[in-house]
Amino acid sequence: MSATIEILGVRVDAVTYVNVLDIMASWIEQGGPHQIATVNPEFVMAAQHDAQFRQTLNNADLCVADGAGLLWAARVLGRSLPERVTGSDLVPLVAQEAAARGWRVYLLGAAPGVADATAVILARRYPGLRIAGSFSGSPSAADAPAIVAWVRHARPDILFVAYGAPAQDVWIAEHGRALGVPVMMGVGGAFDHIAGVQRRAPDWIQRLQLEWLYRLVTQPWRWRRQLALPKFALAVVAKRVLG
């Protein structure tokens, strides 16, 4: 397994995209269940006051660094992470690998119709991709038994869950054993990006690590959530100074 570091009490694994695909392959060969969490600065700050979410992240089988802020934080704290590994980039990469290896993929979450549209797009983009199912679903406890039954019946190798954080990650942790899927990952807004419901920042903005600013400009209603970023930076610096 990869090296692990801790950022403000939250575990992050030092992995690359290639590492993640290799780990997924081994898990699918072994059988499930395994959970992947895509950690970003907002996750870390939410975990400071949400004990259940913090426990969910720290108990996940793999926590990838989905956020340039985590790479910066690691450097400030005298550690290192090899690269940013985002859920939005992982979904198509995994779909491509799944098409080549015959893995079955289930898409759960997002607004009604978005998972279905994403499944169609991915199947068209990666010929041979086996879509085990797609459903908007709900993270509510009342809906869980039916959703778990449907996913189990579909027998996917990989389950992507797009309920948003922390709901998607907590839901996987609560129902992962019952689902029994070898690889389960919360993917946030990945379906929205693939289906074209929401535009992702252009590549040049991503390279400059200013995707947070693009989201703030294009989605100004997120400003309260974006306050987590300066709070995160201050907390990391304080951790460096005070130990």
BABA-939284 format. One record per residue (C-alpha): residue number from 1; x, y, z; residue in one letter. Coordinates in nm, 4 decimals. Layout:
N
+-----+----------+----------+----------+------+
!  nr !        x !        y !        z ! rest !
+-----+----------+----------+----------+------+
! NUM !        X !        Y !        Z !    a !
...
+-----+----------+----------+----------+------+
END
This chain:
243
+-----+----------+----------+----------+------+
!  nr !        x !        y !        z ! rest !
+-----+----------+----------+----------+------+
!   1 !   0.0000 !   0.0000 !   0.0000 !    m !
!   2 !   0.1053 !   0.3607 !  -0.0551 !    s !
!   3 !   0.2637 !   0.5953 !   0.1971 !    a !
!   4 !   0.0150 !   0.7890 !   0.4079 !    t !
!   5 !   0.0285 !   1.1385 !   0.5532 !    i !
!   6 !  -0.2042 !   1.3244 !   0.7886 !    e !
!   7 !  -0.3355 !   1.6728 !   0.7174 !    i !
!   8 !  -0.5200 !   1.8329 !   1.0094 !    l !
!   9 !  -0.6253 !   1.4942 !   1.1395 !    g !
!  10 !  -0.7383 !   1.3540 !   0.8032 !    v !
!  11 !  -0.5502 !   1.0721 !   0.6279 !    r !
!  12 !  -0.4363 !   1.1238 !   0.2693 !    v !
!  13 !  -0.2571 !   0.8549 !   0.0659 !    d !
!  14 !   0.0399 !   0.9437 !  -0.1546 !    a !
!  15 !  -0.0777 !   0.7904 !  -0.4819 !    v !
!  16 !  -0.0868 !   0.8696 !  -0.8528 !    t !
!  17 !  -0.3605 !   0.7916 !  -1.1043 !    y !
!  18 !  -0.1626 !   0.4862 !  -1.2151 !    v !
!  19 !  -0.1358 !   0.3670 !  -0.8542 !    n !
!  20 !  -0.5118 !   0.4028 !  -0.8053 !    v !
!  21 !  -0.5917 !   0.1974 !  -1.1156 !    l !
!  22 !  -0.3508 !  -0.0748 !  -1.0013 !    d !
!  23 !  -0.5068 !  -0.0791 !  -0.6527 !    i !
!  24 !  -0.8559 !  -0.1016 !  -0.8022 !    m !
!  25 !  -0.7495 !  -0.3961 !  -1.0178 !    a !
!  26 !  -0.6165 !  -0.5838 !  -0.7155 !    s !
!  27 !  -0.9345 !  -0.5154 !  -0.5167 !    w !
!  28 !  -1.1568 !  -0.6369 !  -0.7988 !    i !
!  29 !  -0.9505 !  -0.9529 !  -0.8186 !    e !
!  30 !  -0.9766 !  -1.0017 !  -0.4394 !    q !
!  31 !  -1.3451 !  -0.9131 !  -0.4079 !    g !
!  32 !  -1.5049 !  -0.6410 !  -0.1997 !    g !
!  33 !  -1.5843 !  -0.4218 !  -0.0342 !    p !
!  34 !  -1.3374 !  -0.1301 !  -0.0551 !    h !
!  35 !  -1.4011 !   0.2451 !  -0.0287 !    q !
!  36 !  -1.2156 !   0.5298 !  -0.1977 !    i !
!  37 !  -1.2608 !   0.8893 !  -0.0760 !    a !
!  38 !  -1.1583 !   1.1917 !  -0.2845 !    t !
!  39 !  -1.0332 !   1.4312 !  -0.0170 !    v !
!  40 !  -1.0033 !   1.8069 !  -0.0741 !    n !
!  41 !  -0.9556 !   2.1056 !   0.1612 !    p !
!  42 !  -1.3314 !   2.1409 !   0.2078 !    e !
!  43 !  -1.3451 !   1.7786 !   0.3237 !    f !
!  44 !  -1.0635 !   1.8386 !   0.5705 !    v !
!  45 !  -1.2299 !   2.1451 !   0.7189 !    m !
!  46 !  -1.5714 !   1.9744 !   0.7388 !    a !
!  47 !  -1.4042 !   1.6852 !   0.9201 !    a !
!  48 !  -1.2810 !   1.9234 !   1.1913 !    q !
!  49 !  -1.6342 !   1.9549 !   1.3315 !    h !
!  50 !  -1.8036 !   1.6438 !   1.1889 !    d !
!  51 !  -1.6698 !   1.3420 !   1.3778 !    a !
!  52 !  -1.8660 !   1.0915 !   1.1668 !    q !
!  53 !  -1.7253 !   1.2330 !   0.8437 !    f !
!  54 !  -1.3717 !   1.2379 !   0.9860 !    r !
!  55 !  -1.4039 !   0.8749 !   1.0927 !    q !
!  56 !  -1.5443 !   0.7818 !   0.7510 !    t !
!  57 !  -1.2466 !   0.9372 !   0.5724 !    l !
!  58 !  -0.9884 !   0.7884 !   0.8057 !    n !
!  59 !  -1.1470 !   0.4430 !   0.7812 !    n !
!  60 !  -1.1683 !   0.4457 !   0.3999 !    a !
!  61 !  -0.9419 !   0.1993 !   0.2216 !    d !
!  62 !  -0.7913 !   0.4754 !   0.0081 !    l !
!  63 !  -0.8006 !   0.8569 !   0.0391 !    c !
!  64 !  -0.6748 !   1.0404 !  -0.2699 !    v !
!  65 !  -0.5704 !   1.4057 !  -0.2821 !    a !
!  66 !  -0.8486 !   1.5709 !  -0.4816 !    d !
!  67 !  -0.7368 !   1.9298 !  -0.4375 !    g !
!  68 !  -0.4238 !   2.1308 !  -0.5116 !    a !
!  69 !  -0.4492 !   2.2716 !  -0.1602 !    g !
!  70 !  -0.3601 !   1.9308 !  -0.0185 !    l !
!  71 !  -0.0368 !   1.9164 !  -0.2181 !    l !
!  72 !   0.0505 !   2.2645 !  -0.0877 !    w !
!  73 !  -0.0400 !   2.1647 !   0.2698 !    a !
!  74 !   0.1766 !   1.8551 !   0.2489 !    a !
!  75 !   0.4771 !   2.0668 !   0.1436 !    r !
!  76 !   0.4166 !   2.3175 !   0.4243 !    v !
!  77 !   0.4046 !   2.0314 !   0.6740 !    l !
!  78 !   0.7286 !   1.8863 !   0.5436 !    g !
!  79 !   0.5729 !   1.5961 !   0.3533 !    r !
!  80 !   0.4837 !   1.5344 !  -0.0100 !    s !
!  81 !   0.2064 !   1.4033 !  -0.2307 !    l !
!  82 !   0.2988 !   1.2928 !  -0.5860 !    p !
!  83 !   0.0047 !   1.4468 !  -0.7705 !    e !
!  84 !  -0.3524 !   1.5623 !  -0.7481 !    r !
!  85 !  -0.5978 !   1.2774 !  -0.8126 !    v !
!  86 !  -0.9451 !   1.4141 !  -0.8810 !    t !
!  87 !  -1.2733 !   1.2289 !  -0.8899 !    g !
!  88 !  -1.3712 !   1.4095 !  -1.2102 !    s !
!  89 !  -1.0591 !   1.2795 !  -1.3857 !    d !
!  90 !  -1.0705 !   0.9353 !  -1.2267 !    l !
!  91 !  -1.4189 !   0.8498 !  -1.3526 !    v !
!  92 !  -1.3271 !   0.8568 !  -1.7255 !    p !
!  93 !  -0.9883 !   0.6951 !  -1.6575 !    l !
!  94 !  -1.1553 !   0.4135 !  -1.4665 !    v !
!  95 !  -1.4195 !   0.3793 !  -1.7381 !    a !
!  96 !  -1.1453 !   0.3428 !  -1.9998 !    q !
!  97 !  -0.9677 !   0.0792 !  -1.7892 !    e !
!  98 !  -1.2997 !  -0.0960 !  -1.7206 !    a !
!  99 !  -1.3737 !  -0.1167 !  -2.0937 !    a !
! 100 !  -1.0346 !  -0.2812 !  -2.1511 !    a !
! 101 !  -1.0642 !  -0.5240 !  -1.8585 !    r !
! 102 !  -1.4353 !  -0.6064 !  -1.8719 !    g !
! 103 !  -1.5198 !  -0.4504 !  -1.5352 !    w !
! 104 !  -1.8838 !  -0.3717 !  -1.4679 !    r !
! 105 !  -1.9614 !  -0.0143 !  -1.3574 !    v !
! 106 !  -2.2685 !   0.1214 !  -1.1743 !    y !
! 107 !  -2.3440 !   0.4954 !  -1.1604 !    l !
! 108 !  -2.5499 !   0.6167 !  -0.8640 !    l !
! 109 !  -2.6511 !   0.9702 !  -0.7714 !    g !
! 110 !  -2.6712 !   1.3253 !  -0.9136 !    a !
! 111 !  -2.9958 !   1.4860 !  -1.0319 !    a !
! 112 !  -3.2607 !   1.2736 !  -1.2090 !    p !
! 113 !  -3.1380 !   1.1642 !  -1.5506 !    g !
! 114 !  -2.7778 !   1.2763 !  -1.5052 !    v !
! 115 !  -2.6382 !   0.9324 !  -1.4135 !    a !
! 116 !  -2.8232 !   0.7824 !  -1.7122 !    d !
! 117 !  -2.6814 !   1.0478 !  -1.9453 !    a !
! 118 !  -2.3323 !   0.9959 !  -1.8041 !    t !
! 119 !  -2.3611 !   0.6202 !  -1.8590 !    a !
! 120 !  -2.4568 !   0.6738 !  -2.2243 !    v !
! 121 !  -2.1682 !   0.9156 !  -2.2813 !    i !
! 122 !  -1.9097 !   0.6892 !  -2.1176 !    l !
! 123 !  -2.0340 !   0.3828 !  -2.3074 !    a !
! 124 !  -2.0089 !   0.5741 !  -2.6343 !    r !
! 125 !  -1.6652 !   0.7130 !  -2.5491 !    r !
! 126 !  -1.5217 !   0.3780 !  -2.4356 !    y !
! 127 !  -1.6541 !   0.0962 !  -2.6554 !    p !
! 128 !  -1.6964 !  -0.2271 !  -2.4651 !    g !
! 129 !  -1.7659 !  -0.0559 !  -2.1333 !    l !
! 130 !  -2.0140 !  -0.2674 !  -1.9372 !    r !
! 131 !  -2.2640 !  -0.0458 !  -1.7557 !    i !
! 132 !  -2.4195 !  -0.2525 !  -1.4763 !    a !
! 133 !  -2.6787 !   0.0168 !  -1.4063 !    g !
! 134 !  -2.7449 !   0.3852 !  -1.3427 !    s !
! 135 !  -2.9877 !   0.5550 !  -1.1055 !    f !
! 136 !  -3.0199 !   0.8975 !  -0.9434 !    s !
! 137 !  -3.1132 !   0.7443 !  -0.6097 !    g !
! 138 !  -3.1035 !   0.9244 !  -0.2754 !    s !
! 139 !  -2.8805 !   0.9116 !   0.0335 !    p !
! 140 !  -3.1825 !   0.8964 !   0.2646 !    s !
! 141 !  -3.1985 !   0.6038 !   0.5061 !    a !
! 142 !  -3.5507 !   0.5207 !   0.3890 !    a !
! 143 !  -3.4342 !   0.4588 !   0.0309 !    d !
! 144 !  -3.1205 !   0.2649 !   0.1215 !    a !
! 145 !  -3.2633 !  -0.0908 !   0.1405 !    p !
! 146 !  -3.4087 !  -0.0749 !  -0.2115 !    a !
! 147 !  -3.0972 !   0.0853 !  -0.3602 !    i !
! 148 !  -2.8680 !  -0.1683 !  -0.1928 !    v !
! 149 !  -3.0846 !  -0.4501 !  -0.3304 !    a !
! 150 !  -3.0739 !  -0.3079 !  -0.6847 !    w !
! 151 !  -2.6969 !  -0.2579 !  -0.6799 !    v !
! 152 !  -2.6366 !  -0.6072 !  -0.5384 !    r !
! 153 !  -2.8562 !  -0.7551 !  -0.8112 !    h !
! 154 !  -2.6572 !  -0.5670 !  -1.0778 !    a !
! 155 !  -2.3288 !  -0.7133 !  -0.9429 !    r !
! 156 !  -2.0949 !  -0.4282 !  -1.0440 !    p !
! 157 !  -1.7202 !  -0.4336 !  -0.9911 !    d !
! 158 !  -1.7155 !  -0.0563 !  -0.9407 !    i !
! 159 !  -1.9763 !   0.1737 !  -0.7884 !    l !
! 160 !  -1.9530 !   0.5508 !  -0.8390 !    f !
! 161 !  -2.1685 !   0.7491 !  -0.5949 !    v !
! 162 !  -2.2477 !   1.1156 !  -0.6701 !    a !
! 163 !  -2.4487 !   1.2321 !  -0.3685 !    y !
! 164 !  -2.2023 !   1.5063 !  -0.2779 !    g !
! 165 !  -1.9930 !   1.5173 !   0.0381 !    a !
! 166 !  -2.0244 !   1.4209 !   0.3110 !    p !
! 167 !  -2.3431 !   1.2283 !   0.2224 !    a !
! 168 !  -2.1861 !   1.0078 !  -0.0485 !    q !
! 169 !  -1.8905 !   0.9011 !   0.1641 !    d !
! 170 !  -2.0940 !   0.8364 !   0.4784 !    v !
! 171 !  -2.3517 !   0.6433 !   0.2716 !    w !
! 172 !  -2.0825 !   0.4171 !   0.1260 !    i !
! 173 !  -1.9335 !   0.3584 !   0.4710 !    a !
! 174 !  -2.2735 !   0.2702 !   0.6178 !    e !
! 175 !  -2.3838 !   0.0376 !   0.3362 !    h !
! 176 !  -2.0560 !  -0.0838 !   0.1871 !    g !
! 177 !  -2.0584 !  -0.4198 !   0.3594 !    r !
! 178 !  -2.4156 !  -0.4883 !   0.2473 !    a !
! 179 !  -2.3369 !  -0.3748 !  -0.1079 !    l !
! 180 !  -2.0276 !  -0.5947 !  -0.1314 !    g !
! 181 !  -1.8901 !  -0.4042 !  -0.4344 !    v !
! 182 !  -1.5115 !  -0.4401 !  -0.4713 !    p !
! 183 !  -1.4577 !  -0.0685 !  -0.5456 !    v !
! 184 !  -1.6898 !   0.2094 !  -0.4216 !    m !
! 185 !  -1.6023 !   0.5746 !  -0.4666 !    m !
! 186 !  -1.7744 !   0.9055 !  -0.3971 !    g !
! 187 !  -1.7339 !   1.1256 !  -0.7057 !    v !
! 188 !  -1.9079 !   1.4522 !  -0.6186 !    g !
! 189 !  -1.9930 !   1.6485 !  -0.9335 !    g !
! 190 !  -1.8153 !   1.4177 !  -1.1791 !    a !
! 191 !  -2.1391 !   1.3062 !  -1.3473 !    f !
! 192 !  -2.2437 !   1.6716 !  -1.3922 !    d !
! 193 !  -1.9148 !   1.7480 !  -1.5654 !    h !
! 194 !  -1.9304 !   1.4478 !  -1.7972 !    i !
! 195 !  -2.2967 !   1.5002 !  -1.8845 !    a !
! 196 !  -2.2403 !   1.8720 !  -1.9495 !    g !
! 197 !  -2.4762 !   1.9839 !  -1.6751 !    v !
! 198 !  -2.1953 !   2.1849 !  -1.5192 !    q !
! 199 !  -1.8822 !   2.3061 !  -1.6943 !    r !
! 200 !  -1.5461 !   2.2290 !  -1.5422 !    r !
! 201 !  -1.2668 !   2.4862 !  -1.5433 !    a !
! 202 !  -1.0622 !   2.4972 !  -1.8671 !    p !
! 203 !  -0.7370 !   2.2987 !  -1.8659 !    d !
! 204 !  -0.5188 !   2.6108 !  -1.8380 !    w !
! 205 !  -0.7010 !   2.7189 !  -1.5225 !    i !
! 206 !  -0.6604 !   2.3687 !  -1.3788 !    q !
! 207 !  -0.2864 !   2.3785 !  -1.4575 !    r !
! 208 !  -0.2584 !   2.7083 !  -1.2677 !    l !
! 209 !  -0.4409 !   2.5395 !  -0.9768 !    q !
! 210 !  -0.7107 !   2.8077 !  -0.9844 !    l !
! 211 !  -1.0108 !   2.5794 !  -1.0273 !    e !
! 212 !  -1.1428 !   2.7053 !  -0.6911 !    w !
! 213 !  -1.1509 !   3.0615 !  -0.8305 !    l !
! 214 !  -1.3303 !   2.9474 !  -1.1475 !    y !
! 215 !  -1.5968 !   2.7764 !  -0.9356 !    r !
! 216 !  -1.6387 !   3.0897 !  -0.7242 !    l !
! 217 !  -1.6842 !   3.3105 !  -1.0341 !    v !
! 218 !  -1.9167 !   3.0726 !  -1.2200 !    t !
! 219 !  -2.1034 !   2.9496 !  -0.9110 !    q !
! 220 !  -2.1121 !   3.2502 !  -0.6757 !    p !
! 221 !  -2.3636 !   3.0754 !  -0.4484 !    w !
! 222 !  -2.0732 !   2.8552 !  -0.3344 !    r !
! 223 !  -1.9032 !   3.1457 !  -0.1557 !    w !
! 224 !  -1.9841 !   3.0128 !   0.1921 !    r !
! 225 !  -1.8268 !   2.6766 !   0.1054 !    r !
! 226 !  -1.5248 !   2.8528 !  -0.0422 !    q !
! 227 !  -1.4581 !   3.0158 !   0.2946 !    l !
! 228 !  -1.3194 !   2.6763 !   0.3912 !    a !
! 229 !  -1.0140 !   2.7442 !   0.1710 !    l !
! 230 !  -0.8620 !   3.0405 !   0.3616 !    p !
! 231 !  -0.9550 !   2.8694 !   0.6893 !    k !
! 232 !  -0.7735 !   2.5589 !   0.5678 !    f !
! 233 !  -0.4631 !   2.7578 !   0.4731 !    a !
! 234 !  -0.4535 !   2.9340 !   0.8102 !    l !
! 235 !  -0.4986 !   2.6053 !   0.9958 !    a !
! 236 !  -0.2154 !   2.4419 !   0.8022 !    v !
! 237 !   0.0214 !   2.7323 !   0.8683 !    v !
! 238 !  -0.0748 !   2.7286 !   1.2373 !    a !
! 239 !  -0.0053 !   2.3555 !   1.2478 !    k !
! 240 !   0.3381 !   2.4167 !   1.0924 !    r !
! 241 !   0.4226 !   2.6955 !   1.3366 !    v !
! 242 !   0.2746 !   2.5544 !   1.6552 !    l !
! 243 !   0.3261 !   2.1855 !   1.5833 !    g !
+-----+----------+----------+----------+------+
END
